[in-house]
């Protein structure tokens, strides 16, 4: 297969030849071989497929929220070609048996994936590390969805074992001793969007994040572990990760949303860690733009509308995001808030390096042909009903995103969009192909 007339993020126009599952050549002009299929990119932007290093696809156990079929289709429609799934399913992936249960349902995936192992007080590391883990974590230093918070001794032991196994440790960094219990006495308002969700941000304090990052990086430095801090939501947390020699990620909801949005979102804006002040959001955005932050990942954590429409203290934490991550970043690049090169670093180059995905994340000969074509001058309105996640809602409704025209996984087109009727994304013709996703460690 030959892709012609594609523009790279450095401004060069190239042809890209694909041989089987990998990129064979990238050059200014390549002649089609006899009987070679040709796709004319028509000057559109060619990107390496995005790697979302933090998703919760909910299956096994909670397939009413998401399945591997719906989650990976949502990812493909958003230009994500590899995901890394977290352990807090039912059963959790804290044992070899739990890993096997998830690996079985993950065979539904239409994109590539990694499966992380989890840590609890009764995890079984011997059987777990006998499986093809992508990484360990997220290891929860405070309870979140799934009640998998671990004691400090258990965390230190798990990090020691990860070092022995040569595995990166992804950490959910919140110190629950720094939570503000007084916030729970406030008026929580009504259910769903009528909730006073700002109390959740007041409860799970910014100081709790920075303290937990300090602790996790101290353990990492003592043991020589590769520590990756998940979903940093504050400039203080980011700076602590950098100072402690860890890598870190920021989620789109902490990049684009703040406590100022909670009057509209209510419980649909409840997540862990929570939304922060607008001043902190801007400081986080600056650190993403200037190269301080290593990657953007979504913490895609879908729940049904009905579940989210509970009261503040009963609603589950988490928002969907795998389909809107790359489109939101590309819209920021289109507006000049940061460069297209920076987008590729955040969602392709850097996550591939951090998680040792040696064949992913670059447009170069020998790499997997995980590719995305986008028209950077064609932003579309984000609407929950247009997304492909089973939960069918988004906290980013009404914002603009630059969505893929085509997504390819290992040389096979998994998603293609053909504009129809000029009515925007919801009125477009879309096609998914039956692609067999693969475990990146298998």
C-alpha positions in Angstrom: 0.0 0.0 0.0 1.2 3.5 -0.8 0.0 6.7 0.9 0.8 9.7 -1.3 0.9 13.5 -0.8 0.8 13.4 3.0 2.1 16.2 5.1 4.2 15.4 8.2 4.2 17.6 11.3 7.5 19.1 10.2 5.9 20.5 7.1 7.4 18.1 4.6 5.2 16.4 2.0 6.0 12.7 1.6 4.8 9.4 0.3 4.7 6.5 2.7 4.9 2.8 1.6 3.5 0.1 3.8 4.6 -3.5 3.5 2.4 -5.8 5.5 2.2 -4.5 9.0 5.1 -2.1 8.9 6.3 1.1 7.3 8.7 0.2 4.5 9.7 3.6 3.2 9.1 7.4 3.7 10.3 9.7 0.9 9.4 12.8 -1.0 8.3 10.7 -4.0 7.8 7.0 -4.3 6.6 5.3 -7.5 3.7 2.9 -7.1 4.6 -0.7 -7.6 2.5 -2.8 -10.1 -0.9 -3.6 -8.5 -0.1 -1.6 -5.4 -3.1 0.0 -3.8 -2.7 3.8 -3.5 -4.4 6.2 -1.0 -4.1 9.9 -1.9 -3.8 11.8 1.3 -4.5 15.0 -0.6 -2.2 17.1 1.5 -3.8 16.1 4.8 -1.7 15.7 7.9 -0.2 12.3 8.5 0.4 11.4 12.2 1.6 8.3 14.0 -1.3 6.6 15.7 -1.9 8.0 19.2 -1.0 5.8 22.2 -3.4 6.3 25.2 -1.4 5.0 28.1 -4.3 5.2 30.6 -7.8 3.7 29.9 -10.4 1.8 31.8 -12.3 -0.3 29.4 -14.4 -1.8 32.3 -14.5 -5.3 31.0 -14.7 -7.9 32.5 -17.3 -7.0 35.1 -18.8 -3.7 34.1 -19.6 -4.1 30.4 -22.8 -2.0 30.8 -20.3 1.0 31.0 -17.9 -0.1 28.2 -16.6 -3.2 26.4 -13.4 -3.8 24.5 -15.5 -3.6 21.3 -17.0 -0.2 22.0 -13.9 1.2 23.8 -11.5 0.3 21.0 -13.9 1.5 18.3 -14.2 4.8 20.2 -10.4 4.9 20.3 -10.0 4.3 16.6 -12.5 7.0 15.7 -10.3 9.4 17.7 -7.0 8.4 16.1 -5.8 6.2 19.0 -4.2 3.0 17.8 -2.8 1.6 21.1 -4.2 1.7 24.6 -3.0 0.5 28.0 -5.8 -0.8 30.2 -5.8 -0.3 34.0 -6.4 -3.1 36.5 -9.5 -2.1 38.4 -12.0 -4.4 36.7 -13.9 -7.4 38.1 -12.0 -9.5 38.7 -9.1 -7.1 39.0 -5.9 -7.9 37.2 -4.0 -8.6 40.4 -3.5 -12.3 39.8 -2.6 -14.5 36.8 -6.2 -15.7 36.7 -7.5 -12.2 36.7 -5.1 -11.2 33.9 -6.3 -14.2 31.9 -10.0 -13.2 32.3 -9.2 -9.7 30.9 -6.9 -11.1 28.1 -9.8 -13.2 26.9 -12.3 -10.3 26.5 -9.6 -8.0 25.1 -9.5 -10.2 22.0 -12.5 -8.2 20.9 -10.2 -5.2 20.4 -9.9 -3.6 16.9 -6.7 -1.8 17.9 -3.5 -2.9 19.8 -3.4 -2.8 23.6 -1.5 -3.5 26.7 -2.9 -4.9 29.9 -1.5 -3.7 33.3 -1.2 -5.6 36.5 -2.7 -4.3 39.7 -1.6 -4.2 43.4 -3.7 -4.9 46.4 -3.0 -6.4 49.8 -3.7 -9.8 48.5 -2.3 -9.6 45.0 -0.4 -12.6 43.6 2.8 -11.2 42.0 4.2 -14.6 41.1 1.3 -15.6 38.8 0.8 -12.0 37.6 4.4 -11.5 36.4 4.2 -14.8 34.6 1.8 -13.1 32.2 2.6 -10.6 29.5 2.1 -7.4 31.5 2.5 -4.0 29.9 3.3 -2.2 33.2 2.3 -2.3 36.9 -0.5 0.0 37.9 -2.1 2.2 38.2 -1.1 1.5 41.8 -3.6 3.5 43.9 -2.2 5.4 46.9 -5.8 6.4 47.7 -9.0 4.6 47.0 -10.7 5.4 43.7 -13.1 3.3 41.5 -12.6 -0.3 42.5 -11.4 0.3 46.1 -7.8 -0.7 45.3 -5.9 1.7 47.5 -2.8 0.2 49.0 -0.9 0.7 52.2 2.6 2.2 52.1 4.3 -1.1 52.9 2.5 -2.8 50.1 3.4 -0.1 47.7 7.1 -0.3 48.6 7.1 -4.1 48.2 5.3 -3.8 44.9 7.9 -1.3 43.6 10.7 -3.6 44.7 9.1 -6.5 42.7 8.6 -4.3 39.7 12.3 -3.4 39.7 13.2 -7.0 39.8 10.9 -7.7 36.8 12.0 -4.6 34.9 8.5 -3.2 34.8 7.4 0.5 34.9 5.1 1.4 37.8 2.2 3.8 37.1 1.0 5.5 40.2 -2.3 7.1 41.1 -0.9 9.8 43.5 -3.2 11.1 46.1 -2.5 11.1 49.9 -5.9 10.6 51.5 -4.6 11.9 54.9 -4.5 15.3 53.1 -8.1 15.2 52.1 -10.3 17.9 53.6 -13.1 16.1 55.5 -14.8 19.3 56.3 -15.8 19.7 52.7 -18.2 16.8 53.1 -20.3 18.9 55.5 -21.1 21.4 52.7 -24.3 21.6 50.8 -23.9 19.1 48.0 -26.9 20.3 46.0 -29.1 18.0 43.9 -28.3 15.0 41.7 -26.4 15.0 38.5 -25.8 18.4 37.0 -27.5 20.0 39.9 -24.8 18.9 42.3 -22.4 21.3 44.0 -19.5 19.3 42.5 -17.0 22.0 43.6 -17.1 20.3 47.0 -15.4 17.2 45.4 -12.5 19.5 44.3 -12.4 21.0 47.8 -12.4 17.5 49.4 -9.6 15.9 47.4 -7.1 18.7 47.8 -4.2 19.8 45.5 -1.9 19.3 48.5 -2.9 15.6 48.6 -1.5 15.1 45.1 1.8 16.8 45.6 2.4 14.9 48.9 1.7 11.5 47.2 3.9 12.3 44.3 6.8 13.2 46.7 6.3 9.8 48.4 6.1 7.8 45.2 9.2 9.4 43.7 11.1 8.9 47.0 10.4 5.2 46.8 11.3 5.2 43.2 14.7 6.9 43.8 15.5 4.5 46.7 14.8 1.5 44.6 15.8 2.6 41.1 12.3 2.0 39.8 10.8 3.6 36.7 7.9 5.6 38.2 5.2 7.1 36.0 2.7 9.5 37.7 -0.8 9.2 36.3 -3.1 12.1 35.7 -1.2 14.9 37.4 -3.7 17.7 37.9 -1.7 20.4 39.5 1.5 22.4 38.7 2.8 21.3 42.1 2.2 17.6 41.3 3.9 18.0 37.9 6.9 19.8 39.4 7.2 17.2 42.1 7.3 14.4 39.6 10.0 16.1 37.5 12.0 16.9 40.6 11.7 13.3 41.7 12.9 11.9 38.5 9.5 10.4 37.4 7.6 10.8 34.2 4.1 12.1 34.3 0.9 12.5 32.3 -1.9 15.0 32.2 -5.4 14.2 31.1 -7.5 16.3 28.7 -10.0 17.1 31.4 -7.3 18.6 33.6 -5.9 20.4 30.5 -9.2 21.9 29.3 -11.6 21.9 32.2 -11.5 23.5 35.6 -13.6 24.1 38.7 -15.2 27.0 36.7 -16.9 24.3 34.6 -18.5 22.4 37.5 -21.7 24.5 37.7 -22.5 23.1 34.2 -21.1 19.6 34.6 -22.2 18.7 38.2 -21.3 15.1 38.9 -20.4 14.6 35.2 -17.3 16.5 36.2 -16.5 14.4 39.2 -13.2 12.4 38.8 -10.1 11.5 40.7 -8.1 13.6 41.0 -10.7 16.3 40.7 -10.8 19.4 38.6 -8.7 22.3 39.9 -8.9 26.0 39.9 -8.7 27.9 36.6 -5.3 29.3 37.6 -3.9 25.8 38.2 -5.4 24.6 34.9 -3.6 27.4 33.1 -0.3 26.5 34.9 -0.8 22.8 33.9 -1.5 23.8 30.3 1.8 25.8 30.2 3.7 22.8 31.4 2.1 20.6 28.8 3.0 23.1 26.1 6.5 23.8 27.1 7.7 20.2 27.3 7.7 19.7 31.1 4.9 17.1 31.0 5.9 13.9 29.2 2.5 12.7 27.8 -1.2 13.3 27.6 -3.4 10.2 28.4 -7.1 10.2 29.0 -7.9 8.1 32.1 -10.9 7.1 30.0 -13.3 6.0 32.7 -16.9 5.7 31.4 -20.0 5.5 33.5 -23.6 5.6 32.3 -25.6 8.8 32.4 -27.9 7.1 35.0 -25.0 6.3 37.3 -23.6 9.9 36.9 -27.0 11.4 37.7 -26.7 10.4 41.4 -25.9 12.8 44.3 -22.4 14.1 44.6 -21.2 11.7 47.3 -22.7 8.7 45.6 -21.9 9.3 41.9 -19.0 7.4 40.5 -15.8 9.2 39.6 -14.5 9.3 36.0 -15.2 10.6 32.5 -14.8 9.2 29.0 -12.1 10.7 26.8 -10.3 8.2 24.5 -12.1 9.5 21.4 -11.6 13.2 22.1 -8.0 13.3 23.3 -6.2 13.7 19.9 -9.0 15.9 18.4 -8.8 18.4 21.3 -5.0 18.5 21.1 -5.1 19.0 17.3 -7.5 21.8 17.8 -5.1 23.5 20.2 -2.4 23.1 17.7 -4.6 24.5 14.9 -5.2 27.6 17.1 -1.4 27.9 17.8 -1.6 27.0 21.5 1.2 24.6 20.8 2.9 22.9 17.8 1.9 19.8 15.9 5.3 18.4 16.8 4.4 18.8 20.5 1.2 16.9 20.0 3.1 13.9 18.4 5.6 14.0 21.3 2.8 13.9 23.8 0.7 11.1 22.4 3.1 9.0 20.3 6.9 9.4 20.7 7.0 9.8 24.5 4.5 7.1 25.6 6.1 4.6 23.2 9.5 5.4 24.9 8.2 5.3 28.5 6.3 2.0 28.1 8.9 0.3 25.8 6.7 0.1 22.8 9.6 -0.2 20.4 7.6 -0.6 17.2 5.1 2.1 17.9 4.9 5.9 17.9 6.9 7.0 14.8 6.5 7.4 11.1 9.7 5.7 9.9 10.8 2.5 8.2 10.6 -0.5 10.4 7.8 0.9 12.7 4.3 -0.5 12.8 2.1 1.2 10.2 -0.2 2.8 12.9 -1.2 5.9 11.1 -3.8 8.7 11.2 -4.8 11.1 8.5 -6.5 14.4 9.6 -7.6 17.6 7.9 -6.3 20.2 10.3 -8.5 22.9 8.8 -11.7 21.0 9.4 -12.6 21.2 13.2 -15.9 19.6 14.2 -18.2 20.2 17.1 -17.9 17.5 19.8 -21.2 15.9 20.7 -21.8 13.0 23.0 -24.2 11.3 20.6 -21.5 11.2 18.0 -19.0 9.3 20.1 -18.7 5.6 20.0 -18.2 4.8 23.7 -21.0 2.8 25.2 -21.7 5.6 27.7 -22.5 8.1 24.9 -21.7 11.3 26.7 -18.7 13.6 27.0 -17.6 16.4 29.3 -16.3 18.3 26.3 -19.7 18.7 24.5 -19.8 21.9 22.4 -16.0 22.2 22.1 -14.2 21.8 18.8 -12.0 18.9 17.8 -10.1 17.9 14.7 -11.1 14.3 14.1 -9.5 11.6 11.9 -10.4 11.0 8.3 -8.7 7.6 8.5 -7.1 5.5 11.2 -4.8 2.6 10.4 -3.5 -0.2 12.7 -0.5 -2.2 11.5 -1.2 -1.4 7.9 -5.0 -2.1 8.0 -7.6 0.7 7.8 -9.7 0.3 10.9 -11.7 3.5 10.7 -12.6 5.8 7.8 -14.9 8.8 7.6 -16.5 10.2 4.5 -18.2 13.5 4.9 -21.8 13.4 3.8 -24.4 16.1 3.6 -22.2 18.8 5.2 -23.9 18.3 8.5 -20.9 17.7 10.6 -19.5 14.6 12.2 -22.9 13.1 13.2 -24.0 13.2 9.6 -20.9 11.6 8.2 -20.6 8.2 6.8 -18.3 6.1 8.9 -16.9 2.6 8.5 -15.1 0.3 10.9 -13.2 -2.7 9.7 -12.8 -6.0 11.5 -9.2 -5.8 12.6 -7.8 -8.1 15.3 -6.0 -6.0 17.8 -2.9 -7.5 19.5 -1.4 -7.4 22.9 1.8 -5.3 22.6 3.6 -7.7 24.9 2.4 -11.0 23.4 
